[in-house]
Amino acid sequence: MKDTALYSTSQSSNKYLFLITWPIFIEVFLQMLMKLTDVFMLSYVSDDAVAAIGVVNQIMTFMFVLFNFTAMGSGVVVSQYIGAKNTQGVRKTIANAITINLVFGLIISLFVGLNSHFLLGLFSLEPQLYAFANSYTLIVGLGLFAQAMILTVSSILQAMGYTKDVMYSVLIISFPSEKTHGFNRGMIARQG
């Protein structure tokens, strides 16, 4: 758990709130920037690819909401146990949250991966869009369990006061991703 000096009464609640929330803002901003970069990169492939991915992202956003409610709930319970100084409850909640979201994430990943035709059929896509959307759904859909774990662990760490650590991990993940996208954009531009 965090150093108790951080929670001293000499700091104002506004300053403490700022110390906790600015890393969360940076984390969310970087995640949104990565999504924007994906769309920007695909715009070099074709407008059809961008349109297809826009449709698939609606499905993925819904799945993220499903993962988020268990992740956020576990963060709230962890916060309550920390406040009550119940370390056993914290440990048990973390173990249960990770296990539940891993199983839930695997089930959702398999559902999306194995039912991509059904899910995309709900949107009545044109054939040229369907090919892009199906490929993207399979790749991203089968990896949804990892997003479930990321959301759960991030929520738990934030509840424990480690908001900067979560922000740094997103920075570390974002930097290579953005460099790879830049490389891919250059390759696509040279081929086109």
C-alpha positions in Angstrom: 0.0 0.0 0.0 1.0 3.6 -0.5 3.2 5.5 1.9 1.1 7.1 4.6 3.0 10.4 4.0 0.9 10.9 0.9 -2.3 10.9 3.0 -1.1 13.4 5.6 -3.6 15.9 6.8 -1.3 18.8 6.0 -2.1 18.4 2.3 -5.4 20.0 1.1 -8.0 17.7 -0.3 -7.8 19.6 -3.6 -4.1 19.0 -3.9 -4.5 15.3 -3.1 -7.3 15.0 -5.6 -5.1 16.6 -8.3 -2.2 14.3 -7.4 -4.5 11.3 -7.9 -6.4 12.4 -11.0 -3.8 13.9 -13.3 -2.1 10.6 -14.1 -5.5 9.1 -14.8 -6.2 11.9 -17.3 -2.8 11.3 -19.0 -3.6 7.6 -19.1 -7.0 8.0 -20.7 -5.6 10.6 -23.1 -2.9 8.3 -24.3 -5.4 5.4 -24.8 -7.6 7.7 -26.9 -4.5 8.9 -28.8 -3.6 5.2 -29.7 -7.1 4.6 -31.0 -6.9 7.8 -33.1 -3.5 6.7 -34.4 -5.0 3.4 -35.5 -7.6 5.1 -37.5 -5.1 7.6 -39.0 -2.8 4.7 -40.0 -5.7 2.8 -41.6 -6.6 5.9 -43.6 -3.4 5.2 -45.6 -4.8 1.8 -46.5 -8.3 2.9 -47.7 -11.5 4.7 -46.7 -13.2 1.3 -46.6 -10.7 0.1 -43.9 -11.5 3.1 -41.8 -15.2 2.6 -42.2 -15.0 -1.1 -41.3 -12.9 -0.5 -38.3 -15.3 2.2 -37.1 -18.1 -0.4 -37.1 -16.0 -3.0 -35.3 -14.9 -0.4 -32.7 -18.6 -0.1 -31.7 -18.6 -3.8 -30.8 -15.3 -3.6 -29.0 -16.4 -0.5 -27.0 -19.5 -2.5 -25.8 -17.2 -5.3 -24.7 -14.9 -2.8 -22.9 -18.0 -1.6 -21.0 -18.7 -5.2 -19.9 -15.2 -5.6 -18.6 -15.2 -2.1 -17.0 -18.1 -2.7 -14.7 -16.3 -5.6 -12.9 -13.0 -3.8 -13.0 -14.4 -0.6 -11.5 -16.4 -2.6 -8.9 -13.3 -4.4 -7.8 -11.5 -1.0 -7.5 -14.3 0.3 -5.3 -14.2 -2.8 -3.0 -10.4 -2.7 -2.8 -10.6 1.0 -1.8 -13.1 0.2 0.9 -10.9 -2.6 2.3 -7.8 -0.3 2.2 -9.8 2.3 4.2 -10.8 -0.3 6.7 -7.1 -1.5 6.8 -8.3 -5.0 6.0 -5.3 -6.4 4.0 -6.8 -9.9 3.9 -9.9 -8.5 2.2 -7.7 -6.5 -0.2 -5.8 -9.7 -1.2 -9.0 -11.8 -1.6 -10.7 -9.1 -3.7 -7.7 -8.7 -6.0 -7.4 -12.5 -6.5 -11.2 -12.8 -7.1 -11.3 -9.8 -9.5 -8.4 -11.0 -11.6 -9.8 -14.6 -11.8 -13.3 -13.5 -12.6 -12.2 -11.0 -15.3 -9.8 -13.5 -16.8 -12.5 -16.1 -17.1 -15.0 -13.5 -18.3 -12.5 -12.1 -20.7 -11.7 -15.5 -22.2 -15.4 -16.2 -22.7 -16.1 -12.9 -24.4 -12.9 -13.3 -26.5 -14.0 -16.7 -27.7 -17.6 -15.5 -28.3 -16.5 -12.5 -30.4 -13.8 -14.5 -32.3 -16.1 -17.4 -33.0 -19.2 -15.3 -33.8 -17.7 -12.5 -35.8 -19.9 -13.3 -38.8 -23.0 -13.0 -36.6 -21.9 -9.8 -34.9 -20.9 -8.1 -38.2 -24.2 -9.4 -39.8 -26.0 -7.1 -37.4 -24.5 -4.1 -39.2 -25.4 -5.1 -42.9 -21.9 -4.2 -44.1 -21.1 -4.0 -47.8 -18.9 -6.9 -49.0 -15.7 -4.8 -49.4 -16.2 -3.4 -45.8 -17.0 -6.9 -44.5 -13.6 -8.3 -45.4 -11.7 -5.6 -43.4 -14.2 -5.8 -40.5 -14.0 -9.6 -40.2 -10.2 -9.6 -40.2 -10.1 -6.9 -37.6 -12.8 -8.5 -35.4 -10.9 -11.8 -35.4 -7.6 -10.2 -34.4 -8.9 -7.8 -31.8 -11.8 -10.0 -30.6 -9.5 -12.9 -29.7 -7.3 -10.6 -27.7 -10.1 -9.0 -25.7 -9.2 -11.1 -22.6 -6.0 -9.1 -22.4 -8.0 -5.8 -22.3 -10.1 -7.3 -19.5 -6.9 -8.0 -17.5 -5.5 -4.5 -18.2 -8.7 -2.8 -17.0 -8.8 -4.9 -13.9 -5.2 -4.4 -12.9 -5.3 -0.7 -13.7 -8.5 -0.2 -11.6 -6.9 -2.1 -8.6 -3.7 -0.2 -8.8 -5.5 3.1 -9.1 -7.6 2.2 -6.0 -4.4 1.5 -4.1 -3.1 5.0 -5.0 -0.7 3.9 -7.7 -2.1 6.1 -10.5 1.3 7.3 -11.7 2.4 3.6 -12.2 -0.6 3.0 -14.4 0.2 6.1 -16.4 3.8 5.1 -16.8 2.8 1.7 -18.0 0.5 3.2 -20.6 3.3 5.5 -21.7 5.7 2.6 -22.1 3.1 0.7 -24.1 2.2 3.8 -26.2 5.7 4.7 -27.3 6.6 1.5 -29.2 3.1 1.3 -30.5 3.3 4.9 -32.0 6.7 4.2 -33.4 5.4 1.0 -35.1 2.5 2.9 -36.5 4.8 5.6 -37.8 7.0 2.9 -39.5 3.9 1.2 -41.0 2.5 4.5 -42.3 5.9 5.1 -44.0 5.8 1.6 -45.5 2.2 2.0 -46.7 2.9 5.5 -48.2 5.9 4.1 -50.2 3.9 1.2 -51.5 0.9 3.3 -52.4 
